[in-house]
Amino acid sequence: MRVAIITGASSGLGEQYAVMVDRFCDGIDEIWVIARREEKLKELAEKLSKKVKVLPLDITNPQDLEKLAAELKTPDTDVKLLINNAGFGKLADFDSISLEASAGMVRLNCEALTVITAMVLPYMSENSEIINSCSIASFAPNTRMAVYSSTKAYVMSLSRALREELKPRKINVLAVCPGPMDTE
């Protein structure tokens, strides 16, 4: 079964990615939507015409990552598209952002993206794609966005490195770098 996996699918860009995959990716049999908010994911699934697997997971939680690993072991899973979209940022001076928020940005924007990519990669075949939601903030340090910009610089660097590493396997990696967006 040819699968697309989208993290952060409950709103914003992630939701729109799911809609576009549903509409334009004829080679996909099933879309796996991942986010913490199950109700939002179910609402999204109702709007899509392809088969959808709703996975209400917190991808910063190791137990939830184990659930994703178990889903991947389903026979004949061929992940043709991985969209690492989950992420968040805080706009404020570095010393006014809580330690929890700063660490959370690193855990979600960097660690979870890295772990999910490593977890999914063995289930990807030739002519598959990885799309990482990055940001224009990845290109330069930004005041009042120090941690966020740094996490997105990590995503950019990882994406570029993986693009080269995975070329022999014919797996493409793309970092999408939108500007400021009004999302949740």
TORTORFI-337502 format. One record per residue (C-alpha): residue number from 1; chain; x, y, z. Coordinates in Angstrom, 2 decimals, decimal comma. Layout:
N
    nr   kette        px        py        pz
   NUM       A         X         Y         Z
...
This chain:
184
    nr   kette        px        py        pz
     1       A      0,00      0,00      0,00
     2       A      1,41      3,40     -1,02
     3       A      1,18      5,77      1,92
     4       A      1,61      9,47      2,57
     5       A      2,38     10,45      6,17
     6       A      1,74     14,02      7,30
     7       A      2,66     15,29     10,78
     8       A      1,03     18,41     12,17
     9       A     -2,02     17,64     10,02
    10       A     -4,71     19,03     12,33
    11       A     -4,51     22,63     11,08
    12       A     -2,64     25,19      9,00
    13       A     -0,12     23,96      6,45
    14       A     -0,47     20,34      7,56
    15       A     -4,18     20,33      6,88
    16       A     -3,58     21,93      3,47
    17       A     -0,89     19,38      2,65
    18       A     -3,42     16,61      3,34
    19       A     -5,99     18,26      1,06
    20       A     -3,42     18,65     -1,73
    21       A     -2,15     15,07     -1,40
    22       A     -5,75     13,86     -1,54
    23       A     -6,49     15,95     -4,61
    24       A     -3,29     15,67     -6,65
    25       A     -1,31     12,55     -5,65
    26       A     -2,86      9,74     -7,67
    27       A     -0,10      7,33     -6,62
    28       A     -1,13      7,44     -2,95
    29       A     -3,54      4,80     -1,61
    30       A     -3,79      6,00      1,99
    31       A     -2,99      9,19      3,90
    32       A     -1,85      8,92      7,51
    33       A     -2,59     12,14      9,37
    34       A     -0,74     12,72     12,64
    35       A     -1,34     15,34     15,31
    36       A     -2,39     15,50     18,94
    37       A     -5,97     16,66     18,33
    38       A     -7,98     13,61     17,32
    39       A    -11,22     15,50     16,67
    40       A     -9,50     17,86     14,21
    41       A     -7,94     14,88     12,43
    42       A    -11,32     13,15     12,17
    43       A    -12,87     16,32     10,74
    44       A    -10,07     16,45      8,17
    45       A    -10,52     12,77      7,28
    46       A    -14,19     13,43      6,52
    47       A    -13,18     16,02      3,90
    48       A    -10,79     13,72      2,03
    49       A    -11,71     11,19     -0,65
    50       A     -8,74      8,84     -0,17
    51       A     -8,55      6,32      2,64
    52       A     -7,26      8,08      5,78
    53       A     -5,65      6,65      8,88
    54       A     -6,13      8,99     11,84
    55       A     -3,19      8,79     14,25
    56       A     -3,72     11,05     17,28
    57       A     -0,12     11,09     18,49
    58       A      2,17     13,47     20,33
    59       A      5,35     12,90     18,34
    60       A      7,48     14,22     21,19
    61       A      6,23     11,34     23,36
    62       A      8,30      8,13     23,07
    63       A      5,25      5,91     23,74
    64       A      3,38      7,56     20,86
    65       A      6,38      7,11     18,59
    66       A      6,26      3,39     19,43
    67       A      2,64      3,38     18,21
    68       A      3,76      4,89     14,90
    69       A      6,54      2,31     14,63
    70       A      3,95     -0,45     15,08
    71       A      1,73      1,05     12,36
    72       A      4,67      1,15      9,96
    73       A      5,19     -2,60     10,39
    74       A      1,86     -3,27      8,69
    75       A      2,57     -5,60      5,76
    76       A      3,21     -3,94      2,39
    77       A      3,60     -0,41      3,80
    78       A      5,41      1,66      1,17
    79       A      5,74      5,27      2,31
    80       A      5,91      7,30     -0,89
    81       A      5,60     10,69      0,81
    82       A      6,64     11,86      4,27
    83       A      5,70     15,43      5,15
    84       A      7,32     16,53      8,41
    85       A      5,14     19,52      9,14
    86       A      4,65     19,51     12,92
    87       A      6,35     22,43     14,59
    88       A      5,89     25,66     16,49
    89       A      7,68     28,88     17,31
    90       A      7,56     31,61     19,94
    91       A      8,21     35,25     19,13
    92       A      9,88     36,91     22,12
    93       A     13,28     37,74     23,55
    94       A     15,24     34,60     24,41
    95       A     15,26     35,28     28,14
    96       A     11,51     35,83     28,29
    97       A     10,53     32,50     26,73
    98       A      9,93     29,74     29,26
    99       A     12,43     26,92     29,45
   100       A      9,56     24,56     28,66
   101       A      8,69     26,44     25,45
   102       A     12,31     26,65     24,29
   103       A     12,94     22,97     24,96
   104       A      9,60     22,11     23,35
   105       A     10,59     23,86     20,12
   106       A     13,81     21,86     19,98
   107       A     12,02     18,59     20,80
   108       A      9,31     19,05     18,19
   109       A     11,05     20,98     15,42
   110       A     14,33     19,02     15,52
   111       A     14,21     15,83     17,55
   112       A     10,77     14,56     16,51
   113       A     11,40     15,38     12,84
   114       A     14,71     13,50     12,98
   115       A     13,27     10,47     14,77
   116       A     10,26     10,18     12,47
   117       A     12,42     10,49      9,38
   118       A     14,75      7,75     10,65
   119       A     11,77      5,61     11,61
   120       A      9,99      5,97      8,26
   121       A     13,02      5,76      5,94
   122       A     13,27      1,94      5,97
   123       A      9,70      1,86      4,59
   124       A     10,43      4,19      1,67
   125       A     11,16      2,87     -1,82
   126       A     12,62      4,47     -4,93
   127       A     10,91      7,62     -6,17
   128       A      9,65      8,57     -2,73
   129       A      9,73     12,09     -1,27
   130       A     10,43     13,70      2,09
   131       A      9,16     17,24      2,55
   132       A     10,34     19,08      5,64
   133       A      8,53     22,24      6,68
   134       A     11,31     24,71      7,25
   135       A     11,11     28,51      7,21
   136       A     12,75     31,61      5,81
   137       A     13,93     31,96      9,42
   138       A     16,37     29,12      8,70
   139       A     18,62     31,33      6,57
   140       A     19,82     33,75      9,27
   141       A     19,68     34,22     13,03
   142       A     16,72     36,36     14,03
   143       A     16,32     38,39     17,17
   144       A     13,20     37,56     19,16
   145       A     13,17     34,20     17,36
   146       A     16,54     32,79     18,43
   147       A     15,41     29,26     19,26
   148       A     12,89     28,96     16,44
   149       A     15,37     30,20     13,82
   150       A     18,00     27,82     15,17
   151       A     15,65     24,84     14,98
   152       A     14,75     25,70     11,40
   153       A     18,44     26,08     10,50
   154       A     18,84     22,52     11,79
   155       A     15,95     21,36      9,59
   156       A     17,52     23,06      6,56
   157       A     20,93     21,52      7,22
   158       A     19,50     18,05      7,79
   159       A     17,35     18,33      4,65
   160       A     20,32     19,31      2,49
   161       A     22,47     16,50      3,86
   162       A     19,74     13,89      3,46
   163       A     19,04     15,05     -0,07
   164       A     22,60     14,13     -1,03
   165       A     22,71     10,92      1,02
   166       A     19,44      9,59     -0,37
   167       A     20,07     10,36     -4,05
   168       A     21,48      6,87     -4,70
   169       A     18,22      5,42     -3,30
   170       A     16,21      7,80     -5,54
   171       A     14,50      9,41     -2,56
   172       A     14,14     13,16     -2,86
   173       A     14,26     15,56      0,10
   174       A     12,83     19,06     -0,04
   175       A     12,87     21,81      2,58
   176       A      9,91     24,15      2,16
   177       A     10,68     27,65      3,46
   178       A      7,55     29,77      3,76
   179       A      7,53     33,26      5,17
   180       A      5,37     34,41      8,08
   181       A      1,98     32,73      8,09
   182       A     -1,17     33,29     10,10
   183       A     -1,85     29,81     11,51
   184       A     -2,69     28,38     14,90
